Amino acid sequence: MLFLFIMAIFALVLSILRLTMVIQNGERLTSPILFIIVCLALIIYSGLNLPFWNHSDRQAQTSSATQTTPKSSKDFAKSFNNANNNAFPDATTKQKKAAQSVKENSILDSLKKNYTGTGSVSFGKSQKTYYVHPTNSKFVSSLKSLIKTPANAKQANFDQVVTNFKKLSLSLKKNLGSGYSVSLMSPNDASKPILTAKDGQITYNYFAQ
């Protein structure tokens, strides 16, 4: 159930990014909005029905689900529109870099809000990488268990997490350009990733070694 919860969050991030592009392109909003509603429903449902591998009381599960409810898609879209308004066709190199930095920080802020209660998110500008550091005790415990026994990764549906990371990195490429990565960091060593995706491709997977 926890992996469904995590995957629902990943899917929500992707659907919000899609909604942003739809708004910018003047396309119909019906489909992306419906998908966002479905993702929110999955997040709430899976959050309320955790107990994951370690069993905890119902009250703790409800609190976790409440904390991980992401901010509205309208605010997310607004933040991207504000970033795009800073990118002028005739801007100097310095202005273009500043506009890119605004978009990078806008995405970072949005990811932080969407992963509240699950993990912290940081951005390495020189590496052009967004780092997801697990903080949820159950998520940390499950990842540590998989790291000890990598053979269980497939049974635990970690492949779905891989797929969603690929899609998330592809969305980063569409919004920021090529060369941006997203990494899920190890709960045992915050400096080492267990999964990295770049431009829609997996560049590192600890469980595929």
C-alpha positions as CSV (number, residue, x, y, z in Angstrom):
1,M,0.0,0.0,0.0
2,L,2.9,2.4,0.7
3,F,4.3,1.9,-2.8
4,L,0.8,2.7,-4.2
5,F,0.9,5.9,-2.0
6,I,4.4,6.8,-3.4
7,M,3.4,6.1,-7.0
8,A,0.2,8.1,-6.6
9,I,2.4,11.1,-5.5
10,F,4.7,10.6,-8.5
11,A,1.7,10.4,-10.8
12,L,0.3,13.6,-9.3
13,V,3.5,15.5,-9.9
14,L,3.5,14.4,-13.5
15,S,-0.2,15.3,-14.0
16,I,0.4,18.8,-12.5
17,L,3.3,19.3,-14.9
18,R,1.0,18.1,-17.7
19,L,-1.7,20.6,-16.6
20,T,0.9,23.4,-16.7
21,M,1.8,22.6,-20.3
22,V,-1.9,22.3,-21.2
23,I,-2.6,25.7,-19.7
24,Q,0.4,27.2,-21.6
25,N,-0.7,25.7,-24.9
26,G,-4.4,26.7,-24.5
27,E,-5.6,23.1,-24.7
28,R,-8.6,21.6,-22.9
29,L,-8.2,21.2,-19.2
30,T,-10.7,18.4,-18.6
31,S,-8.5,15.3,-18.9
32,P,-5.5,16.6,-16.8
33,I,-7.8,17.9,-14.1
34,L,-9.7,14.6,-13.9
35,F,-6.3,12.7,-13.7
36,I,-5.2,15.1,-10.8
37,I,-8.5,14.3,-8.9
38,V,-7.9,10.5,-9.4
39,C,-4.3,10.9,-8.1
40,L,-5.5,12.8,-5.0
41,A,-8.1,10.2,-4.3
42,L,-5.4,7.4,-4.6
43,I,-3.1,9.4,-2.2
44,I,-5.9,9.8,0.4
45,Y,-7.1,6.2,0.0
46,S,-3.6,4.6,0.2
47,G,-2.6,7.0,3.0
48,L,-5.6,6.1,5.2
49,N,-5.0,2.4,4.6
50,L,-1.3,2.2,5.3
51,P,0.0,0.0,7.5
52,F,2.7,-1.0,5.1
53,W,5.1,-3.7,6.2
54,N,5.3,-2.4,9.7
55,H,1.9,-2.2,11.4
56,S,1.0,1.1,13.1
57,D,-2.2,2.5,14.5
58,R,-4.9,4.0,12.4
59,Q,-4.4,7.5,13.8
60,A,-0.8,7.7,12.6
61,Q,-1.9,6.6,9.1
62,T,-4.5,9.3,8.9
63,S,-2.1,11.9,10.0
64,S,0.4,10.8,7.4
65,A,-2.2,11.0,4.6
66,T,-3.2,14.5,5.7
67,Q,0.4,15.7,5.7
68,T,1.2,14.4,2.2
69,T,-1.8,16.0,0.5
70,P,-0.2,18.2,-2.2
71,K,-1.0,21.8,-2.8
72,S,-3.6,22.6,-5.5
73,S,-2.7,22.3,-9.1
74,K,-3.8,26.0,-9.7
75,D,-1.0,27.2,-7.4
76,F,1.5,24.9,-9.1
77,A,0.4,26.1,-12.5
78,K,0.6,29.7,-11.3
79,S,4.2,29.3,-10.2
80,F,5.2,27.9,-13.6
81,N,3.4,30.8,-15.4
82,N,5.2,33.3,-13.2
83,A,8.5,31.6,-14.2
84,N,7.7,31.6,-17.9
85,N,6.8,35.3,-17.8
86,N,10.4,36.0,-16.9
87,A,11.7,34.4,-20.1
88,F,11.8,37.0,-22.8
89,P,12.7,36.1,-26.5
90,D,15.2,38.9,-26.7
91,A,16.7,38.4,-23.2
92,T,20.5,38.5,-22.7
93,T,22.4,35.5,-21.6
94,K,22.4,36.7,-18.1
95,Q,18.6,37.2,-18.1
96,K,18.0,33.8,-19.6
97,K,20.1,32.2,-16.9
98,A,18.1,34.1,-14.3
99,A,14.8,33.0,-15.9
100,Q,16.0,29.4,-15.9
101,S,17.0,29.7,-12.2
102,V,13.5,30.9,-11.5
103,K,12.0,27.9,-13.2
104,E,14.4,25.5,-11.4
105,N,13.5,27.0,-8.0
106,S,9.8,27.0,-8.8
107,I,9.9,23.2,-9.6
108,L,11.9,22.6,-6.4
109,D,9.3,24.4,-4.3
110,S,6.5,22.4,-5.9
111,L,8.3,19.1,-5.4
112,K,9.0,19.9,-1.8
113,K,5.3,20.6,-1.1
114,N,4.2,17.4,-2.9
115,Y,6.7,15.2,-1.0
116,T,5.9,16.7,2.4
117,G,5.6,13.8,4.9
118,T,7.3,11.4,2.6
119,G,10.7,12.9,2.0
120,S,12.7,16.1,1.6
121,V,13.8,17.5,-1.8
122,S,16.9,19.5,-2.6
123,F,18.4,20.7,-5.9
124,G,22.1,20.5,-7.0
125,K,22.4,23.3,-9.5
126,S,25.8,22.3,-10.8
127,Q,24.7,18.7,-11.1
128,K,21.3,19.8,-12.5
129,T,19.8,17.1,-10.2
130,Y,16.8,17.0,-7.9
131,Y,17.4,14.8,-4.9
132,V,14.6,13.1,-3.0
133,H,15.7,12.1,0.5
134,P,13.2,9.7,2.2
135,T,12.2,10.8,5.7
136,N,8.9,8.9,6.3
137,S,9.8,6.2,8.9
138,K,7.9,3.5,7.1
139,F,9.3,4.4,3.7
140,V,12.8,4.5,5.1
141,S,12.3,1.1,6.8
142,S,11.0,-0.5,3.6
143,L,13.9,0.9,1.5
144,K,16.4,-0.4,4.0
145,S,14.8,-3.8,3.9
146,L,15.0,-3.8,0.1
147,I,18.6,-2.7,0.1
148,K,19.4,-5.7,2.3
149,T,17.5,-8.0,0.1
150,P,17.5,-6.6,-3.5
151,A,15.8,-9.7,-4.8
152,N,12.6,-8.6,-3.2
153,A,12.5,-5.3,-5.2
154,K,10.4,-6.7,-8.0
155,Q,7.9,-8.4,-5.6
156,A,7.6,-5.0,-3.8
157,N,6.7,-3.3,-7.2
158,F,9.8,-1.1,-7.2
159,D,9.6,-1.3,-11.0
160,Q,6.6,1.0,-10.8
161,V,8.7,3.5,-8.9
162,V,11.3,3.2,-11.6
163,T,8.7,3.9,-14.3
164,N,7.4,6.9,-12.5
165,F,10.9,8.3,-12.1
166,K,11.4,8.0,-15.8
167,K,8.2,9.9,-16.5
168,L,9.1,12.6,-13.9
169,S,12.6,13.1,-15.5
170,L,11.0,13.4,-18.9
171,S,8.7,16.1,-17.6
172,L,11.7,17.9,-16.2
173,K,13.2,17.8,-19.7
174,K,10.1,19.3,-21.2
175,N,9.9,22.1,-18.7
176,L,13.6,22.8,-18.1
177,G,15.4,21.4,-21.1
178,S,17.8,18.4,-21.4
179,G,20.3,17.3,-18.8
180,Y,18.2,17.4,-15.6
181,S,18.1,14.4,-13.4
182,V,16.0,13.2,-10.4
183,S,17.5,10.8,-7.8
184,L,16.0,8.8,-5.0
185,M,18.7,8.8,-2.3
186,S,19.7,5.9,0.0
187,P,18.3,6.0,3.5
188,N,21.6,4.5,4.6
189,D,23.8,7.1,3.0
190,A,22.3,10.4,2.0
191,S,25.1,11.0,-0.5
192,K,24.4,7.9,-2.6
193,P,21.4,7.4,-4.9
194,I,19.5,4.1,-5.3
195,L,17.7,5.3,-8.4
196,T,18.4,8.1,-10.9
197,A,16.6,9.1,-14.0
198,K,17.6,11.6,-16.7
199,D,15.8,12.8,-19.8
200,G,13.3,10.0,-19.5
201,Q,15.9,7.2,-19.1
202,I,17.2,5.4,-16.0
203,T,20.9,6.1,-15.5
204,Y,21.3,4.2,-12.3
205,N,19.2,1.5,-10.4
206,Y,20.7,-0.1,-7.3
207,F,18.3,-3.0,-7.6
208,A,19.2,-3.7,-11.3
209,Q,22.9,-4.4,-10.6
